[in-house]
Amino acid sequence: GARSVRRRVHGEDLFSDGAVAESGRVTEAVQLRRTDSADFTLDVSTPHDLARVATSVLAVELEPLGLWLAAIHAAGPTTRWPTADAMIRETAAVIEAGLSEARARCLVVGVPRHCGPDALLRFLEDEVLA
């Protein structure tokens, strides 16, 4: 999609426009978490836990959708609309099933607050992708 509506860290910015695949098999799922630690940390996680975190982030990013769904339900819709809670549960189930089926290695990387993109990329290349 357009750069203005994608995530703040773009693969193209790290590796160049021609070096990022449009699709591929999922082998690893990595959650980046800012910490107050002085060093990077690397912890193994589960598809269930990563799906839970991903849907929590998604709920925040799609906040206006939750408000619209609440307004629709308050008006007594004549067709069946999902609730925000149902949307989150179903999304978590899809993410967890996908990660489980792919047998993806699930990791949580603790990223020091002072860390810049170059240090993060070095850590990911050396410790996660190696």
N, C-alpha and C positions, 0 to 999 in steps of 0.2 A: 504494500500500500504506500500511500504518500508519506514521505518522511515526517510531515507535520502531525500525523495521527498514529505513528508507531512509537514503540518504547523509546526511552531516552538514550539507551545504549544500543547502537546499531552495529551489527556485524560488519557492514560495509565500511564503517568508520575505523574499525580495528584492523581489518584485513585487506581492504580495497573492494571496489565495486564488483569485479569479476571473480572474487575468491569465495563468495558465499553461496552455498547451494540453496535452491528454492525448496527442495524437499529432501528427505532422507530418512533412514531408519533410526529410531530413537534407541540409543544405547545407554545414555546417561541423562539424568535429570538433576540439575544443580540449582539449589536455592542460594542466593547471595544475601547475606544478612549483615548489616553494619553493626559493629561492636565497639566497645570502648577499649578492647584489648590492644596491646602494642603489636601483636603478631597475628598472622592468619591462623585460623583453626579449620580443621576438616573433619566432619563427623558423618557417619553413615546414617541414613534415614530409611524410611519405608515409603512405598507408594501411597499408603493411606495418609501418612503425615504430610508428605509433600502436596498431595491433593487438597488436604485441609487448609494448608497455608496458601496455596494458589487460589483457592476459591475465596478465602478471606480478602486477599489482595484484589481479586476480581470484583468483589462486592463493593469495595471502596471506589475502584475505578469506574464502575458502572452505577454509582450512587443515583444518578437521575433516573435510571431504569427502575430501581426499587421504589422511588417516589411515585413514578407513573403507575406502577403496578398497585401500590397502595391506594392511589386515587381511583383507579379503575375498580378495585374491589369495594371501595367505599361507596361508589355510585351504583353498586348492584348490577354488574354486567349480565347480559343475557347469554353470552357465550362464555365458555370456560377459559379463563386466563390463569396462568401459573401465578402462585404467590412468589414473593422474593425468596422466602425460605425454601420453597420447593425448587426454585431455579438453582439456588446454591447447592442443595443436596444432590440434585441431578447432575450438576456440573462436576461436583466432587466425585461422584460415582463414575462418570465418564473418564475423568483424568486418572483416577485410581485404576480403573480397568485397563486403560491404555498402557499405563506404566507397568502394570503387572503382566499383561500379555506380552509386552516387549521385553520383559525381564530386565528392565532398565535398572542400572545401578543408581540409587538415589543418594544424593549427598547434600550436606548443608555446609557452605563455606562461610566462616566468620571473617568479615572484611574489616580491618582496622579503619576507624573513622578518618584518619589522616591519609589513607591510601589513595593514590591516584590510579588512573586507568592502566598506565604502563606496568606498575607493580602488580596490579590485579591480573593482567594478562600473563605476566611472567609466572605468577603463582599457579594460575589455571593450567598453563602449558606444562610446568614442571611437576605439579602434584596431582592434577585431575586428569589431564589428557595424556599423560605419559604412559 
